[in-house]
Amino acid sequence: MRIGVDLGGTKIEAIVLADDGEIVLRRRINTPAQDYRATVQAISALCRELEAELGFRCSVGVGTPGAPSLLSGLMKNCNSTVLNGKPLAADLSKALGREVRIANDANCFALSEAKDGSAAGSDSVFGVILGTGVGGGWVVHGRLLTGANAIAGEWGHNPLSGAAEKRACYCGRQDCVETYLCGAGLLKTYRQLGGVAATAQEVADSADDLAEQALEQYCQQLARGLAGVINCVDPEVVVLGGGLSNIATLYERVPMLWQQWVFSDDCRTRLVKAQYGDSSGVRGAAWLWPR
């Protein structure tokens, strides 16, 4: 058995995953606010609690909101900024007395869906998170690919071709895919059309004409962004996760649209919804240790 931990900005979730993919135990606690040392201690205590209940020791994998630098081993690109510049893998390994494997949460999502989720059995899988931010992960032959710079799958910070306006991104660039395809991006598009809504979910649930226009623009933007991915790595399956993956029209409309930008006379890449939803990240963290 293996332990998977999903380290989020507000919660830490941990599971024990059996070899057949069944979740045996699950625990969830609040993430210590802006306290790195307390976060390490909380993860360690959670893992020990699970092992005490099981009666034996497990491997541990952790999904994080950033990634360890291949140069220094220190965390980078974390929106939970207290983690940036910290040796999280080394500190957790020391606290637990064993090697702890760490990967970006979007990579864990992709690995979960490739292992035994919606893309199980596929040789090449691109996992996409459409939520507060936009991220991705890349799995080939069941193996997570991190890349030479530990940024494989970070398509959310590619420029969106054909953008009709300039949108500033927190990364310091303009017109990143994320600025259009995250929840706030969809909401902004709707408001620019004259709509009134408080959240992206309200836009997705609305049946008014402006919401339909905003969702059509969203489908066009998602299709253009994914066509660029398909042209580069040509995955068998693209799996969508995150809150916006629940928009049903994406799975019919986007594959119809991306053909105009894919460099092939026939695009056989499948677009599917994640099987495990919000649990994909923590499951993928557990799968960082193979069977």
RATA-V549699 format. One record per pair of residues at least 24 apart in sequence whose C-alpha atoms are under 10 Angstrom apart, sorted by the first residue. I is the first residue (numbers start at 0). J is the second residue. D is the distance in whole Angstrom. If there is no record, write none. Layout:
i:I j:J d:D
i:I j:J d:D
This chain:
i:0 j:53 d:10
i:0 j:55 d:9
i:0 j:56 d:9
i:0 j:57 d:6
i:0 j:58 d:7
i:0 j:59 d:10
i:0 j:285 d:9
i:0 j:288 d:10
i:0 j:290 d:9
i:1 j:50 d:10
i:1 j:56 d:9
i:1 j:57 d:5
i:1 j:58 d:5
i:1 j:59 d:6
i:1 j:60 d:8
i:1 j:282 d:10
i:1 j:284 d:9
i:1 j:285 d:6
i:1 j:286 d:8
i:1 j:287 d:9
i:1 j:288 d:7
i:1 j:289 d:9
i:1 j:290 d:9
i:2 j:46 d:7
i:2 j:49 d:8
i:2 j:50 d:9
i:2 j:56 d:9
i:2 j:57 d:6
i:2 j:58 d:6
i:2 j:59 d:5
i:2 j:60 d:6
i:2 j:61 d:8
i:2 j:281 d:9
i:2 j:282 d:9
i:2 j:284 d:8
i:2 j:285 d:5
i:2 j:286 d:9
i:2 j:287 d:10
i:2 j:288 d:9
i:3 j:46 d:9
i:3 j:57 d:10
i:3 j:58 d:8
i:3 j:59 d:6
i:3 j:60 d:5
i:3 j:61 d:6
i:3 j:62 d:8
i:3 j:100 d:10
i:3 j:101 d:10
i:3 j:107 d:10
i:3 j:280 d:9
i:3 j:281 d:5
i:3 j:282 d:6
i:3 j:283 d:7
i:3 j:284 d:5
i:3 j:285 d:4
i:3 j:286 d:7
i:3 j:287 d:8
i:3 j:288 d:9
i:4 j:42 d:8
i:4 j:45 d:9
i:4 j:46 d:8
i:4 j:59 d:8
i:4 j:60 d:6
i:4 j:61 d:5
i:4 j:62 d:6
i:4 j:63 d:9
i:4 j:101 d:9
i:4 j:104 d:10
i:4 j:280 d:8
i:4 j:281 d:5
i:4 j:282 d:8
i:4 j:283 d:9
i:4 j:284 d:6
i:4 j:285 d:7
i:5 j:42 d:10
i:5 j:60 d:9
i:5 j:61 d:6
i:5 j:62 d:5
i:5 j:63 d:7
i:5 j:64 d:9
i:5 j:103 d:10
i:5 j:104 d:7
i:5 j:107 d:9
i:5 j:278 d:9
i:5 j:279 d:10
i:5 j:280 d:6
i:5 j:281 d:5
i:5 j:282 d:9
i:5 j:283 d:9
i:5 j:284 d:7
i:5 j:285 d:9
i:6 j:30 d:8
i:6 j:38 d:9
i:6 j:42 d:8
i:6 j:61 d:7
i:6 j:62 d:6
i:6 j:63 d:5
i:6 j:64 d:7
i:6 j:79 d:10
i:6 j:103 d:10
i:6 j:104 d:8
i:6 j:280 d:9
i:6 j:281 d:9
i:6 j:284 d:10
i:7 j:62 d:8
i:7 j:63 d:7
i:7 j:64 d:7
i:7 j:78 d:10
i:7 j:79 d:8
i:7 j:104 d:9
i:8 j:32 d:8
i:8 j:33 d:9
i:8 j:63 d:9
i:8 j:64 d:8
i:8 j:77 d:10
i:8 j:78 d:8
i:8 j:79 d:6
i:8 j:80 d:9
i:8 j:81 d:10
i:9 j:79 d:9
i:11 j:38 d:9
i:11 j:41 d:8
i:11 j:42 d:8
i:11 j:45 d:9
i:11 j:62 d:10
i:11 j:281 d:10
i:12 j:42 d:9
i:12 j:45 d:9
i:12 j:61 d:10
i:12 j:62 d:10
i:12 j:278 d:9
i:12 j:280 d:10
i:12 j:281 d:7
i:13 j:42 d:8
i:13 j:45 d:7
i:13 j:46 d:7
i:13 j:49 d:9
i:13 j:59 d:10
i:13 j:60 d:10
i:13 j:61 d:9
i:13 j:281 d:7
i:13 j:282 d:9
i:13 j:284 d:9
i:13 j:285 d:9
i:14 j:45 d:10
i:14 j:46 d:9
i:14 j:49 d:8
i:14 j:59 d:10
i:14 j:278 d:10
i:14 j:281 d:7
i:14 j:282 d:8
i:14 j:284 d:9
i:14 j:285 d:8
i:15 j:46 d:9
i:15 j:49 d:7
i:15 j:50 d:9
i:15 j:53 d:9
i:15 j:57 d:8
i:15 j:58 d:10
i:15 j:59 d:9
i:15 j:281 d:10
i:15 j:282 d:9
i:15 j:285 d:8
i:16 j:57 d:10
i:16 j:281 d:10
i:16 j:282 d:7
i:16 j:283 d:10
i:16 j:284 d:10
i:16 j:285 d:7
i:16 j:286 d:8
i:17 j:285 d:9
i:17 j:290 d:9
i:18 j:286 d:9
i:18 j:289 d:9
i:18 j:290 d:6
i:19 j:115 d:9
i:19 j:290 d:9
i:20 j:111 d:10
i:20 j:114 d:9
i:20 j:115 d:7
i:20 j:116 d:10
i:20 j:282 d:8
i:20 j:285 d:10
i:20 j:286 d:9
i:21 j:282 d:10
i:22 j:282 d:8
i:23 j:49 d:10
i:23 j:53 d:9
i:24 j:49 d:7
i:24 j:50 d:10
i:24 j:52 d:9
i:24 j:53 d:9
i:25 j:49 d:8
i:32 j:79 d:10
i:32 j:81 d:9
i:33 j:79 d:8
i:33 j:80 d:8
i:33 j:81 d:6
i:33 j:82 d:9
i:34 j:81 d:7
i:34 j:82 d:9
i:35 j:79 d:10
i:35 j:80 d:10
i:35 j:81 d:6
i:35 j:82 d:6
i:35 j:83 d:10
i:35 j:85 d:8
i:35 j:87 d:9
i:36 j:81 d:10
i:36 j:82 d:10
i:36 j:85 d:10
i:36 j:87 d:10
i:36 j:90 d:9
i:38 j:81 d:10
i:38 j:82 d:9
i:38 j:87 d:10
i:38 j:91 d:10
i:39 j:87 d:8
i:39 j:88 d:10
i:39 j:90 d:7
i:39 j:91 d:6
i:39 j:92 d:10
i:39 j:94 d:8
i:39 j:95 d:10
i:40 j:90 d:9
i:40 j:91 d:8
i:40 j:94 d:8
i:40 j:95 d:10
i:42 j:91 d:8
i:42 j:94 d:9
i:42 j:95 d:9
i:43 j:90 d:10
i:43 j:91 d:7
i:43 j:92 d:9
i:43 j:93 d:10
i:43 j:94 d:6
i:43 j:95 d:6
i:43 j:96 d:10
i:44 j:94 d:9
i:44 j:95 d:9
i:46 j:95 d:8
i:47 j:95 d:8
i:57 j:97 d:10
i:57 j:285 d:10
i:58 j:97 d:8
i:58 j:98 d:8
i:58 j:99 d:7
i:58 j:100 d:9
i:58 j:285 d:8
i:58 j:286 d:10
i:58 j:287 d:9
i:58 j:288 d:7
i:58 j:289 d:10
i:59 j:91 d:10
i:59 j:92 d:9
i:59 j:95 d:9
i:59 j:97 d:9
i:59 j:98 d:8
i:59 j:99 d:5
i:59 j:100 d:7
i:59 j:101 d:9
i:59 j:284 d:8
i:59 j:285 d:7
i:59 j:286 d:9
i:59 j:287 d:8
i:59 j:288 d:8
i:60 j:88 d:10
i:60 j:98 d:9
i:60 j:99 d:6
i:60 j:100 d:5
i:60 j:101 d:6
i:60 j:102 d:8
i:60 j:107 d:9
i:60 j:281 d:9
i:60 j:282 d:9
i:60 j:283 d:8
i:60 j:284 d:5
i:60 j:285 d:5
i:60 j:286 d:7
i:60 j:287 d:6
i:60 j:288 d:7
i:61 j:87 d:10
i:61 j:88 d:9
i:61 j:91 d:10
i:61 j:99 d:7
i:61 j:100 d:6
i:61 j:101 d:5
i:61 j:102 d:6
i:61 j:103 d:8
i:61 j:104 d:8
i:61 j:107 d:9
i:61 j:280 d:9
i:61 j:281 d:8
i:61 j:282 d:10
i:61 j:283 d:9
i:61 j:284 d:5
i:61 j:285 d:7
i:61 j:286 d:10
i:61 j:287 d:8
i:62 j:100 d:9
i:62 j:101 d:6
i:62 j:102 d:5
i:62 j:103 d:5
i:62 j:104 d:5
i:62 j:105 d:8
i:62 j:106 d:8
i:62 j:107 d:6
i:62 j:108 d:9
i:62 j:280 d:7
i:62 j:281 d:7
i:62 j:282 d:9
i:62 j:283 d:8
i:62 j:284 d:5
i:62 j:285 d:9
i:62 j:287 d:9
i:63 j:87 d:10
i:63 j:101 d:7
i:63 j:102 d:6
i:63 j:103 d:5
i:63 j:104 d:5
i:63 j:105 d:9
i:63 j:106 d:9
i:63 j:107 d:9
i:63 j:280 d:9
i:63 j:281 d:10
i:63 j:284 d:9
i:64 j:102 d:9
i:64 j:103 d:6
i:64 j:104 d:6
i:64 j:105 d:8
i:65 j:101 d:10
i:65 j:102 d:8
i:65 j:103 d:5
i:65 j:104 d:7
i:65 j:105 d:9
i:65 j:149 d:10
i:65 j:150 d:10
i:66 j:101 d:8
i:66 j:102 d:6
i:66 j:103 d:5
i:66 j:104 d:9
i:66 j:106 d:10
i:66 j:145 d:9
i:66 j:148 d:10
i:66 j:149 d:7
i:66 j:150 d:8
i:67 j:101 d:8
i:67 j:102 d:8
i:67 j:103 d:8
i:67 j:148 d:10
i:67 j:149 d:8
i:68 j:148 d:8
i:68 j:149 d:7
i:68 j:150 d:10
i:69 j:145 d:10
i:69 j:146 d:10
i:69 j:147 d:8
i:69 j:148 d:7
i:69 j:149 d:7
i:70 j:148 d:9
i:70 j:149 d:10
i:75 j:149 d:10
i:76 j:103 d:10
i:76 j:150 d:10
i:76 j:170 d:9
i:77 j:103 d:9
i:78 j:132 d:10
i:99 j:287 d:10
i:99 j:288 d:9
i:100 j:284 d:8
i:100 j:285 d:9
i:100 j:287 d:7
i:100 j:288 d:8
i:101 j:284 d:8
i:101 j:285 d:10
i:101 j:287 d:8
i:102 j:143 d:9
i:102 j:145 d:9
i:102 j:149 d:9
i:102 j:283 d:9
i:102 j:284 d:7
i:102 j:287 d:8
i:103 j:134 d:10
i:103 j:135 d:9
i:103 j:136 d:8
i:103 j:145 d:9
i:103 j:149 d:9
i:103 j:150 d:9
i:103 j:280 d:9
i:103 j:284 d:9
i:104 j:128 d:9
i:104 j:134 d:9
i:104 j:135 d:9
i:104 j:136 d:9
i:104 j:279 d:9
i:104 j:280 d:6
i:104 j:281 d:8
i:104 j:283 d:8
i:104 j:284 d:8
i:105 j:133 d:9
i:105 j:134 d:6
i:105 j:135 d:5
i:105 j:136 d:6
i:105 j:137 d:9
i:105 j:152 d:8
i:105 j:153 d:9
i:105 j:240 d:9
i:105 j:241 d:10
i:105 j:279 d:9
i:105 j:280 d:7
i:105 j:283 d:9
i:106 j:134 d:9
i:106 j:135 d:6
i:106 j:136 d:4
i:106 j:137 d:7
i:106 j:138 d:8
i:106 j:143 d:7
i:106 j:144 d:8
i:106 j:145 d:8
i:106 j:150 d:10
i:106 j:151 d:9
i:106 j:152 d:8
i:106 j:153 d:10
i:106 j:280 d:8
i:106 j:283 d:8
i:106 j:284 d:9
i:106 j:287 d:10
i:107 j:135 d:9
i:107 j:136 d:8
i:107 j:137 d:10
i:107 j:138 d:10
i:107 j:143 d:8
i:107 j:279 d:7
i:107 j:280 d:5
i:107 j:281 d:7
i:107 j:282 d:7
i:107 j:283 d:4
i:107 j:284 d:5
i:107 j:285 d:8
i:107 j:286 d:8
i:107 j:287 d:8
i:108 j:135 d:8
i:108 j:136 d:7
i:108 j:137 d:10
i:108 j:238 d:9
i:108 j:239 d:10
i:108 j:240 d:8
i:108 j:241 d:10
i:108 j:273 d:9
i:108 j:275 d:9
i:108 j:276 d:9
i:108 j:277 d:9
i:108 j:278 d:8
i:108 j:279 d:5
i:108 j:280 d:4
i:108 j:281 d:8
i:108 j:282 d:8
i:108 j:283 d:6
i:108 j:284 d:8
i:109 j:135 d:7
i:109 j:136 d:5
i:109 j:137 d:7
i:109 j:138 d:7
i:109 j:141 d:10
i:109 j:143 d:8
i:109 j:152 d:10
i:109 j:237 d:9
i:109 j:238 d:8
i:109 j:239 d:9
i:109 j:240 d:9
i:109 j:273 d:9
i:109 j:279 d:8
i:109 j:280 d:8
i:109 j:283 d:7
i:110 j:136 d:8
i:110 j:137 d:8
i:110 j:138 d:6
i:110 j:139 d:9
i:110 j:141 d:7
i:110 j:142 d:8
i:110 j:143 d:6
i:110 j:144 d:10
i:110 j:279 d:8
i:110 j:280 d:8
i:110 j:282 d:8
i:110 j:283 d:5
i:110 j:284 d:8
i:110 j:285 d:10
i:110 j:286 d:7
i:110 j:287 d:8
i:111 j:138 d:10
i:111 j:141 d:10
i:111 j:273 d:9
i:111 j:274 d:9
i:111 j:275 d:8
i:111 j:278 d:9
i:111 j:279 d:5
i:111 j:280 d:7
i:111 j:281 d:8
i:111 j:282 d:6
i:111 j:283 d:4
i:111 j:284 d:8
i:111 j:285 d:9
i:111 j:286 d:7
i:111 j:287 d:9
i:112 j:138 d:9
i:112 j:141 d:10
i:112 j:238 d:7
i:112 j:239 d:10
i:112 j:240 d:10
i:112 j:272 d:10
i:112 j:273 d:7
i:112 j:274 d:7
i:112 j:275 d:7
i:112 j:276 d:9
i:112 j:279 d:7
i:112 j:280 d:9
i:112 j:282 d:9
i:112 j:283 d:8
i:113 j:137 d:9
i:113 j:138 d:7
i:113 j:139 d:9
i:113 j:140 d:9
i:113 j:141 d:6
i:113 j:142 d:9
i:113 j:143 d:9
i:113 j:236 d:9
i:113 j:238 d:9
i:113 j:273 d:10
i:113 j:283 d:9
i:114 j:138 d:9
i:114 j:140 d:10
i:114 j:141 d:6
i:114 j:142 d:9
i:114 j:282 d:10
i:114 j:283 d:8
i:114 j:286 d:8
i:114 j:289 d:10
i:115 j:141 d:10
i:115 j:274 d:9
i:115 j:275 d:9
i:115 j:282 d:10
i:115 j:283 d:10
i:115 j:286 d:10
i:116 j:238 d:9
i:116 j:272 d:10
i:116 j:273 d:7
i:116 j:274 d:5
i:116 j:275 d:7
i:116 j:276 d:10
i:116 j:279 d:8
i:117 j:236 d:9
i:117 j:237 d:10
i:117 j:238 d:7
i:117 j:239 d:10
i:117 j:270 d:10
i:117 j:271 d:7
i:117 j:272 d:7
i:117 j:273 d:6
i:117 j:274 d:5
i:117 j:275 d:8
i:118 j:235 d:9
i:118 j:236 d:6
i:118 j:237 d:8
i:118 j:238 d:7
i:118 j:269 d:9
i:118 j:270 d:10
i:118 j:271 d:8
i:118 j:272 d:9
i:118 j:273 d:8
i:118 j:274 d:9
i:119 j:236 d:10
i:121 j:234 d:9
i:121 j:235 d:7
i:121 j:236 d:7
i:122 j:234 d:8
i:122 j:235 d:7
i:122 j:236 d:9
i:123 j:232 d:9
i:123 j:233 d:8
i:123 j:234 d:5
i:123 j:235 d:5
i:123 j:236 d:7
i:123 j:237 d:9
i:123 j:268 d:10
i:124 j:232 d:10
i:124 j:233 d:9
i:124 j:234 d:5
i:124 j:235 d:6
i:124 j:236 d:5
i:124 j:237 d:6
i:124 j:238 d:7
i:124 j:268 d:10
i:124 j:269 d:10
i:125 j:152 d:8
i:125 j:225 d:10
i:125 j:228 d:9
i:125 j:229 d:9
i:125 j:232 d:9
i:125 j:233 d:9
i:125 j:234 d:6
i:125 j:235 d:8
i:125 j:236 d:6
i:125 j:237 d:5
i:125 j:238 d:6
i:125 j:239 d:9
i:125 j:270 d:10
i:126 j:152 d:8
i:126 j:234 d:10
i:126 j:236 d:8
i:126 j:237 d:6
i:126 j:238 d:5
i:126 j:239 d:6
i:126 j:240 d:8
i:126 j:271 d:10
i:126 j:272 d:10
i:126 j:273 d:9
i:127 j:152 d:8
i:127 j:153 d:9
i:127 j:154 d:9
i:127 j:155 d:9
i:127 j:225 d:9
i:127 j:237 d:7
i:127 j:238 d:6
i:127 j:239 d:5
i:127 j:240 d:6
i:127 j:241 d:8
i:127 j:244 d:9
i:127 j:272 d:10
i:127 j:273 d:9
i:128 j:155 d:9
i:128 j:180 d:10
i:128 j:181 d:9
i:128 j:238 d:9
i:128 j:239 d:6
i:128 j:240 d:5
i:128 j:241 d:5
i:128 j:242 d:8
i:128 j:243 d:8
i:128 j:244 d:8
i:128 j:273 d:10
i:129 j:155 d:9
i:129 j:177 d:9
i:129 j:180 d:7
i:129 j:181 d:6
i:129 j:182 d:7
i:129 j:221 d:10
i:129 j:239 d:7
i:129 j:240 d:6
i:129 j:241 d:5
i:129 j:242 d:6
i:129 j:243 d:5
i:129 j:244 d:6
i:129 j:245 d:10
i:130 j:177 d:9
i:130 j:180 d:8
i:130 j:181 d:5
i:130 j:182 d:6
i:130 j:183 d:9
i:130 j:184 d:10
i:130 j:199 d:10
i:130 j:240 d:8
i:130 j:241 d:5
i:130 j:242 d:5
i:130 j:243 d:6
i:130 j:244 d:8
i:131 j:177 d:9
i:131 j:180 d:9
i:131 j:181 d:6
i:131 j:182 d:6
i:131 j:183 d:7
i:131 j:184 d:9
i:131 j:199 d:10
i:131 j:241 d:8
i:131 j:242 d:8
i:131 j:243 d:9
i:132 j:176 d:10
i:132 j:177 d:6
i:132 j:178 d:8
i:132 j:179 d:10
i:132 j:180 d:8
i:132 j:181 d:5
i:132 j:182 d:7
i:132 j:183 d:9
i:132 j:184 d:9
i:132 j:241 d:9
i:133 j:175 d:10
i:133 j:176 d:8
i:133 j:177 d:5
i:133 j:178 d:9
i:133 j:179 d:9
i:133 j:180 d:7
i:133 j:181 d:6
i:133 j:182 d:9
i:133 j:240 d:10
i:133 j:241 d:9
i:134 j:176 d:10
i:134 j:177 d:8
i:134 j:181 d:10
i:134 j:240 d:10
i:134 j:241 d:10
i:135 j:237 d:10
i:135 j:238 d:9
i:135 j:239 d:9
i:135 j:240 d:9
i:136 j:238 d:10
i:137 j:232 d:9
i:137 j:234 d:9
i:137 j:237 d:10
i:138 j:234 d:9
i:139 j:234 d:9
i:139 j:235 d:10
i:141 j:289 d:9
i:142 j:287 d:9
i:142 j:289 d:9
i:143 j:283 d:10
i:143 j:286 d:10
i:143 j:287 d:8
i:152 j:228 d:9
i:153 j:177 d:10
i:154 j:224 d:8
i:154 j:225 d:9
i:154 j:227 d:9
i:154 j:228 d:8
i:155 j:179 d:9
i:155 j:180 d:8
i:155 j:181 d:9
i:155 j:224 d:9
i:157 j:224 d:8
i:157 j:227 d:9
i:158 j:224 d:9
i:159 j:220 d:8
i:159 j:221 d:9
i:159 j:223 d:7
i:159 j:224 d:6
i:159 j:225 d:10
i:159 j:227 d:9
i:160 j:220 d:9
i:160 j:223 d:7
i:160 j:224 d:8
i:160 j:227 d:9
i:161 j:220 d:9
i:161 j:223 d:8
i:161 j:224 d:10
i:162 j:220 d:8
i:162 j:223 d:10
i:175 j:224 d:10
i:176 j:220 d:8
i:176 j:221 d:8
i:176 j:223 d:10
i:176 j:224 d:7
i:176 j:225 d:10
i:177 j:224 d:10
i:179 j:216 d:9
i:179 j:217 d:7
i:179 j:220 d:7
i:179 j:221 d:9
i:180 j:217 d:7
i:180 j:218 d:9
i:180 j:220 d:7
i:180 j:221 d:7
i:180 j:224 d:9
i:180 j:243 d:9
i:181 j:217 d:10
i:181 j:241 d:9
i:181 j:242 d:9
i:181 j:243 d:8
i:182 j:241 d:10
i:182 j:242 d:8
i:182 j:243 d:7
i:184 j:217 d:9
i:185 j:210 d:10
i:185 j:213 d:7
i:185 j:214 d:8
i:185 j:216 d:9
i:185 j:217 d:7
i:185 j:243 d:9
i:186 j:210 d:10
i:186 j:213 d:8
i:186 j:214 d:10
i:187 j:213 d:9
i:188 j:212 d:9
i:188 j:213 d:6
i:188 j:214 d:9
i:188 j:216 d:8
i:188 j:217 d:8
i:189 j:213 d:5
i:189 j:214 d:8
i:189 j:216 d:9
i:189 j:217 d:10
i:199 j:242 d:9
i:199 j:243 d:8
i:200 j:242 d:8
i:200 j:243 d:8
i:200 j:245 d:10
i:200 j:246 d:9
i:203 j:243 d:8
i:203 j:245 d:9
i:203 j:246 d:7
i:203 j:247 d:9
i:203 j:248 d:10
i:204 j:246 d:9
i:214 j:246 d:9
i:214 j:248 d:9
i:214 j:249 d:9
i:215 j:248 d:9
i:215 j:249 d:9
i:215 j:252 d:9
i:215 j:253 d:9
i:217 j:249 d:9
i:217 j:253 d:9
i:218 j:248 d:8
i:218 j:249 d:6
i:218 j:250 d:9
i:218 j:251 d:10
i:218 j:252 d:7
i:218 j:253 d:6
i:218 j:254 d:9
i:218 j:255 d:10
i:218 j:256 d:8
i:218 j:257 d:9
i:219 j:249 d:10
i:219 j:252 d:9
i:219 j:253 d:7
i:219 j:255 d:10
i:219 j:256 d:7
i:219 j:257 d:8
i:220 j:253 d:9
i:220 j:256 d:10
i:220 j:257 d:9
i:221 j:249 d:9
i:221 j:253 d:7
i:221 j:254 d:10
i:221 j:256 d:9
i:221 j:257 d:8
i:222 j:249 d:9
i:222 j:252 d:9
i:222 j:253 d:5
i:222 j:254 d:7
i:222 j:255 d:9
i:222 j:256 d:6
i:222 j:257 d:5
i:222 j:258 d:8
i:222 j:259 d:9
i:222 j:260 d:8
i:222 j:261 d:9
i:223 j:253 d:9
i:223 j:256 d:8
i:223 j:257 d:6
i:223 j:258 d:9
i:223 j:259 d:9
i:223 j:260 d:7
i:223 j:261 d:9
i:224 j:257 d:9
i:224 j:260 d:9
i:225 j:253 d:9
i:225 j:254 d:9
i:225 j:257 d:7
i:225 j:260 d:9
i:225 j:261 d:9
i:226 j:253 d:10
i:226 j:254 d:9
i:226 j:256 d:9
i:226 j:257 d:6
i:226 j:258 d:8
i:226 j:259 d:9
i:226 j:260 d:6
i:226 j:261 d:5
i:226 j:262 d:8
i:226 j:266 d:10
i:227 j:257 d:9
i:227 j:260 d:8
i:227 j:261 d:7
i:227 j:262 d:9
i:228 j:261 d:9
i:229 j:257 d:9
i:229 j:260 d:9
i:229 j:261 d:7
i:229 j:262 d:9
i:229 j:263 d:10
i:229 j:266 d:9
i:229 j:268 d:8
i:230 j:260 d:9
i:230 j:261 d:6
i:230 j:262 d:6
i:230 j:263 d:9
i:231 j:261 d:10
i:231 j:262 d:10
i:233 j:261 d:10
i:233 j:266 d:9
i:233 j:267 d:9
i:233 j:268 d:7
i:234 j:267 d:9
i:234 j:268 d:6
i:234 j:269 d:9
i:235 j:266 d:10
i:235 j:267 d:7
i:235 j:268 d:5
i:235 j:269 d:6
i:235 j:270 d:9
i:236 j:267 d:9
i:236 j:268 d:5
i:236 j:269 d:5
i:236 j:270 d:6
i:236 j:271 d:7
i:237 j:268 d:7
i:237 j:269 d:6
i:237 j:270 d:5
i:237 j:271 d:6
i:237 j:272 d:9
i:237 j:273 d:9
i:238 j:269 d:8
i:238 j:270 d:6
i:238 j:271 d:5
i:238 j:272 d:6
i:238 j:273 d:6
i:238 j:274 d:9
i:239 j:270 d:8
i:239 j:271 d:6
i:239 j:272 d:5
i:239 j:273 d:6
i:239 j:274 d:9
i:239 j:276 d:9
i:240 j:271 d:9
i:240 j:272 d:7
i:240 j:273 d:6
i:240 j:274 d:9
i:240 j:275 d:9
i:240 j:276 d:6
i:240 j:277 d:8
i:240 j:279 d:8
i:240 j:280 d:10
i:241 j:272 d:10
i:241 j:273 d:9
i:241 j:276 d:7
i:241 j:277 d:7
i:241 j:279 d:10
i:242 j:276 d:9
i:242 j:277 d:9
i:244 j:271 d:9
i:244 j:272 d:7
i:244 j:273 d:8
i:244 j:276 d:9
i:245 j:272 d:8
i:245 j:273 d:9
i:245 j:276 d:9
i:246 j:272 d:10
i:247 j:272 d:9
